C-alpha cells in the first residue's frame, strides 16, 4: 500500500489523475489549510466556508489535468480558492468584513513589521491587540488584507503570493508596503 502522507503534492496529483480515489488525499491535505485561509480573509459562517471549499474542490477536480507544474500545487490551489472566494463574496454582496485571527504569534509578527514610529504593542494591551488587528484588517481593502494574510498567516513567500494573485513580484512588494501602511493607519485610529 502506498503511504500517501509521504507523497509530494505533484505525486498526489499524478496518482489522482490515474485513480480518482487518491483525490480524497488532496482534499484531506488542504481542507483545513484552506478553511483557515478563507476565515482569515473573511470570517464567514461555517456553511459559507463549506460552500466555498466544496466549490474549490469541484473546480480542482475538474481542472486537475490543467495543473501546470511550473507553479507549486499549493499556489495553484490557493489561486483557485482566491477566485472562488471572490466570486462567492460578489454573490453575497458582502459590505462588512470580519476577519478571524487564530494565531497570536502571526499577529505579533505582522504588528512588529509595521512602520515603527509608535510601539503598537504598548498602545494596546496584549488581548486588545488581536481584537484591534482583526478590526483593522477588516477595514482595509481586500487586496491589501489578502497579501498580509497570505504572508503572515499562511506563511507564503512573495513568489507564492505572486503566483496566487497573478501579480509580479514587484507588485506584491508594493502591495505589501501599502497594506502595512493602511493597516497601521487603521490600528492608530482605534487609539484616538
Beta strands, then each sheet from edge to edge (+ up, - down):
end
